[in-house]
């Protein structure tokens, strides 16, 4: 179910859906209770309880969660000495970071696109902090402000605005952006989802070393044509996977180690093997694989219902509130092929992905 006022997607059972439809189509509480009693022979007190539960459910479902912080009208962009320029297929992007700590939130993922300062930039970003708020400006216009503890919202908003610039489009043309990695081969792509720490990025890097193309890592944008578009960030690899990739990828050990987030997690950023300027910009996506690296269980790949992936796919995604886009998104879900990959053997995982691509 999609709720337009809050832009929430909620999966419910068939029974709950039937009760919601009844709630919406009767004239009031008395008719709801009478209908429920007559059709299911449920006692009045229980009918009243169900009415209250459905009412509370719908009220909560239609409540909008506010992420942005109210902007102070007097907020001014500070001067900064940290200025970076990046080249994406001839499109120059400039970012002004107030501090090195703020720079560490964005720069390492796109460092491989760094160029010497060029005056003719198609977009300029300013990122700075006041008190406990992080602020994002694009071409001197305010884009969003976020609590410092929710810095990942800033990263996601920046990624979307950068994607707009390098693909020469506007936010109104995106259906969704997913906290997912996407790999491609020939004329299609497959999205990889999973809880944090389940090996999405490591698997993407291994698939890349075995001939597949990483279209996007951690941020996969879905356009109005229902294609996933390329996001040219490096693949973020956590310390626990360093040994695996050092054994399979040349020069991985020479990559710089970064400290990321409040927990100062050790990361390396692995640039994509294909160049942004010479690679296809987008591919259709009709398959999603939810992955779980678990050395205690046998490796297997099985097809699953789409509802089994929604609990992981939706919560950390941005989905357009536009009704047309929401209908496209729901139609896309209806035709997806969904799989669950539980693996402890990397070669098994690689072979199964190649089979999905029919390589």
VOGU-3710 file (C-alpha; in Angstrom, 3 decimals, decimal comma):
1> xxxxxxxxxx> 0,000/0,000/0,000  1,198/3,523/-0,872  0,114/6,552/1,154  0,447/9,743/-0,855  0,435/12,285/1,983  3,374/10,620/3,742  4,883/8,827/0,703  5,053/5,646/2,773  4,951/2,107/1,405  3,636/-0,535/3,803
11> xxxxxxxxxx> 3,235/-4,251/3,171  0,115/-5,727/4,794  -1,569/-9,114/4,756  -4,592/-9,783/2,572  -6,815/-9,791/5,675  -5,598/-6,398/6,841  -6,005/-5,008/3,319  -9,618/-6,188/3,283  -10,268/-4,493/6,637  -8,689/-1,246/5,403
21> xxxxxxxxxx> -10,903/-1,272/2,301  -13,950/-1,833/4,496  -12,897/1,042/6,776  -12,532/3,390/3,790  -15,831/2,435/2,171  -18,245/2,569/5,108  -19,877/5,761/6,389  -18,569/5,511/9,946  -17,727/3,432/12,960  -21,220/2,009/13,470
31> xxxxxxxxxx> -21,458/0,688/9,893  -17,922/-0,782/10,116  -18,813/-2,662/13,316  -22,182/-3,857/11,976  -20,633/-5,088/8,705  -17,825/-6,901/10,498  -20,277/-8,510/12,920  -22,650/-9,619/10,157  -19,980/-11,040/7,840  -17,560/-12,620/10,345
41> xxxxxxxxxx> -19,708/-13,019/13,458  -17,136/-11,125/15,550  -18,405/-9,768/18,862  -18,965/-6,018/19,165  -16,090/-5,257/21,527  -13,639/-6,979/19,204  -15,092/-5,065/16,221  -14,556/-1,783/18,093  -10,971/-2,808/18,836  -10,317/-3,603/15,165
51> xxxxxxxxxx> -11,841/-0,254/14,131  -9,465/1,589/16,499  -6,453/-0,385/15,267  -7,235/0,362/11,601  -7,875/4,031/12,434  -4,531/4,338/14,257  -2,750/2,461/11,486  -4,065/4,826/8,802  -3,299/7,912/10,886  0,291/6,754/11,383
61> xxxxxxxxxx> 0,651/5,733/7,734  -0,411/9,198/6,591  1,923/11,059/8,959  4,887/12,646/7,222  8,299/12,124/8,827  10,348/15,335/8,704  14,044/14,830/7,923  15,129/18,324/6,908  15,894/20,886/9,586  14,174/24,270/9,353
71> xxxxxxxxxx> 16,630/26,667/7,752  17,583/29,921/9,415  16,938/32,712/6,877  20,151/34,464/7,960  22,332/31,421/7,187  25,306/32,438/5,060  27,754/30,225/3,184  31,141/30,546/4,904  34,426/31,039/3,106  36,515/27,900/2,821
81> xxxxxxxxxx> 40,001/26,854/1,775  39,017/23,317/0,772  37,937/23,469/-2,852  37,760/20,387/-5,048  36,992/19,980/-8,739  35,842/16,743/-10,364  35,500/15,728/-14,007  32,614/13,451/-15,025  32,857/12,943/-18,789  33,740/16,581/-19,358
91> xxxxxxxxxx> 31,193/17,867/-16,833  33,104/19,749/-14,146  31,678/19,784/-10,621  33,137/21,967/-7,860  32,639/21,301/-4,155  33,619/23,665/-1,349  34,048/21,878/1,994  34,182/23,885/5,193  36,405/21,391/7,056  38,432/18,265/6,418
101> xxxxxxxxxx> 35,928/16,261/8,484  33,061/17,357/6,234  35,219/16,657/3,195  35,668/13,068/4,420  31,906/12,493/4,060  31,951/13,013/0,282  35,407/13,280/-1,276  36,868/9,748/-0,834  34,063/8,142/-2,894  34,701/10,403/-5,906
111> xxxxxxxxxx> 38,390/11,169/-5,424  39,292/9,261/-8,608  37,483/11,993/-10,599  39,554/14,827/-9,071  41,116/17,357/-11,457  42,977/20,628/-11,019  40,719/23,595/-10,370  38,831/24,598/-13,513  36,795/27,802/-13,607  34,037/26,534/-15,912
121> xxxxxxxxxx> 31,993/24,231/-13,624  28,423/23,180/-14,493  27,532/23,010/-10,789  29,045/24,174/-7,520  28,251/22,727/-4,096  28,921/24,201/-0,659  28,836/21,936/2,385  29,283/23,344/5,876  28,189/23,036/9,511  26,539/25,276/12,093
131> xxxxxxxxxx> 26,031/23,923/15,630  24,612/20,394/15,127  23,435/20,917/11,553  25,035/20,097/8,212  23,992/22,290/5,266  24,054/21,584/1,539  23,898/24,331/-1,075  23,960/23,940/-4,855  24,840/26,968/-6,989  24,392/29,084/-3,832
141> xxxxxxxxxx> 20,803/27,864/-3,297  19,841/25,869/-0,221  19,189/22,182/-0,919  18,877/20,702/2,564  19,957/20,812/6,204  20,431/17,738/8,363  21,356/16,820/11,922  25,033/15,849/12,156  24,060/12,418/13,531  22,049/11,848/10,332
151> xxxxxxxxxx> 24,914/12,726/7,986  23,898/9,854/5,678  20,837/11,935/4,659  23,228/14,664/3,508  25,273/12,091/1,587  22,147/10,743/-0,107  20,855/14,191/-1,056  24,257/15,175/-2,435  24,429/11,945/-4,451  21,034/12,670/-6,011
161> xxxxxxxxxx> 21,965/16,269/-6,869  25,300/15,137/-8,321  23,436/12,532/-10,383  21,138/15,269/-11,699  24,133/17,309/-12,802  26,177/14,594/-14,480  23,152/13,086/-16,259  21,749/16,529/-17,142  18,334/16,029/-15,568  16,183/17,093/-12,600
171> xxxxxxxxxx> 14,960/15,469/-9,396  11,412/15,361/-10,806  12,542/12,734/-13,335  13,720/10,151/-10,782  11,400/7,435/-9,550  13,621/6,303/-6,664  17,122/5,978/-5,291  18,059/2,800/-3,451  20,643/1,963/-0,813  21,856/-0,805/-3,089
181> xxxxxxxxxx> 24,652/-1,814/-5,399  23,926/-2,560/-9,042  26,013/-4,623/-11,448  25,469/-4,864/-15,185  26,435/-6,989/-18,160  25,513/-6,680/-21,825  22,047/-5,080/-21,846  20,733/-5,568/-18,295  21,513/-4,875/-14,661  20,902/-6,665/-11,365
191> xxxxxxxxxx> 20,452/-4,831/-8,070  22,082/-6,167/-4,914  20,497/-5,358/-1,561  21,086/-6,487/2,018  21,509/-5,213/5,541  24,692/-3,318/6,356  27,608/-5,713/6,753  26,110/-8,466/4,594  28,677/-8,046/1,839  26,960/-6,040/-0,929
201> xxxxxxxxxx> 30,004/-3,950/-1,799  32,513/-6,782/-1,369  30,458/-8,983/-3,674  30,197/-6,123/-6,189  33,992/-5,781/-6,185  34,435/-9,529/-6,691  31,922/-9,499/-9,549  33,799/-6,563/-11,091  37,068/-8,497/-10,896  35,297/-11,310/-12,759
211> xxxxxxxxxx> 34,187/-9,237/-15,719  30,935/-7,606/-14,634  30,420/-3,831/-14,560  29,572/-2,063/-11,307  26,940/0,459/-12,365  26,528/1,884/-8,853  27,640/1,084/-5,310  25,441/1,879/-2,293  23,432/4,448/-4,319  21,379/3,138/-7,250
221> xxxxxxxxxx> 19,125/5,731/-8,945  16,019/4,576/-10,875  14,940/6,969/-13,654  11,495/7,563/-15,144  12,379/5,213/-18,023  12,765/2,513/-15,316  16,480/2,126/-15,932  19,162/2,215/-13,240  21,645/5,009/-14,037  25,359/5,004/-13,419
231> xxxxxxxxxx> 26,607/6,623/-10,229  30,391/6,903/-10,612  31,481/6,578/-6,982  34,151/4,148/-5,854  33,136/0,907/-4,137  33,446/1,191/-0,344  35,195/-1,829/1,161  35,289/-2,434/4,917  38,411/-3,672/6,702  37,064/-7,201/7,154
241> xxxxxxxxxx> 37,107/-7,726/3,369  40,599/-6,327/2,706  42,220/-9,774/2,717  39,646/-11,249/0,338  40,163/-8,507/-2,260  43,948/-8,342/-1,862  43,994/-12,001/-2,939  41,839/-11,406/-6,017  42,532/-7,826/-7,149  45,812/-6,374/-8,337
251> xxxxxxxxxx> 47,099/-3,342/-6,369  44,235/-3,404/-3,860  46,746/-3,259/-1,012  48,055/0,094/-2,295  44,678/1,856/-1,854  44,523/4,487/0,888  42,739/3,589/4,149  40,064/6,055/5,297  38,331/6,431/8,659  34,594/6,707/8,077
261> xxxxxxxxxx> 31,723/7,863/10,288  31,495/8,312/14,060  32,794/4,771/14,676  35,889/5,495/12,557  35,486/2,328/10,485  38,475/1,516/8,269  37,487/1,691/4,596  39,139/1,542/1,202  37,512/3,008/-1,904  37,939/0,922/-5,034
271> xxxxxxxxxx> 37,394/2,874/-8,287  35,200/1,211/-10,939  37,078/-0,709/-13,631  35,113/1,000/-16,418  35,460/4,701/-17,178  32,408/6,892/-16,707  33,097/8,666/-20,005  33,177/5,488/-22,115  30,573/3,309/-20,382  26,851/3,004/-20,999
281> xxxxxxxxxx> 25,016/5,367/-18,664  22,005/3,170/-17,842  20,484/-0,301/-18,016  17,056/-1,834/-17,357  16,799/-3,762/-14,096  14,403/-6,690/-13,767  16,172/-8,687/-11,049  17,034/-8,010/-7,405  19,170/-10,256/-5,211  19,144/-9,918/-1,432
291> xxxxxxxxxx> 22,496/-11,188/-0,158  23,665/-12,552/3,166  27,221/-13,727/3,716  27,049/-16,451/6,370  29,909/-18,920/6,789  27,766/-21,125/9,059  25,179/-21,960/6,388  25,379/-23,786/3,056  25,486/-21,582/-0,031  22,267/-21,373/-2,025
301> xxxxxxxxxx> 20,389/-19,101/-4,419  16,601/-19,321/-4,478  13,800/-17,279/-6,028  11,542/-15,524/-3,504  8,352/-13,415/-3,590  8,812/-9,689/-4,053  7,339/-8,927/-0,616  10,335/-10,712/0,930  12,687/-7,991/-0,295  10,579/-4,914/0,488
311> xxxxxxxxxx> 11,490/-4,751/4,191  15,118/-4,318/3,135  14,593/-2,339/-0,078  12,209/0,415/1,038  13,254/1,774/4,477  16,589/3,256/3,362  15,382/4,324/-0,087  14,077/7,614/-1,395  10,976/7,133/-3,556  9,386/9,975/-5,469
321> xxxxxxxxxx> 6,125/11,308/-3,956  4,797/11,896/-7,481  1,729/9,708/-8,065  2,765/8,754/-11,614  6,181/7,664/-10,373  4,656/5,712/-7,498  2,470/3,775/-9,940  5,543/3,093/-12,090  7,410/1,888/-9,028  4,596/-0,458/-7,980
331> xxxxxxxxxx> 4,316/-1,799/-11,533  8,096/-2,346/-11,605  7,894/-4,293/-8,336  5,115/-6,455/-9,750  7,327/-7,650/-12,600  10,592/-8,053/-10,693  12,361/-11,390/-10,358  13,610/-11,585/-6,763  16,237/-13,904/-5,347  17,877/-14,621/-2,007
341> xxxxxxxxxx> 21,574/-15,508/-2,016  23,018/-16,972/1,171  26,674/-17,753/0,661  29,966/-18,507/2,306  31,788/-19,394/-0,921  32,671/-16,400/-3,116  33,128/-18,584/-6,208  29,585/-19,916/-5,721  28,190/-16,367/-5,545  30,098/-15,265/-8,644
351> xxxxxxxxx> 28,927/-18,305/-10,635  25,287/-17,715/-9,652  25,398/-14,059/-10,738  26,925/-15,049/-14,046  24,120/-17,556/-14,471  21,534/-14,846/-13,783  23,185/-12,783/-16,514  23,391/-15,913/-18,690  27,146/-15,387/-19,106
//
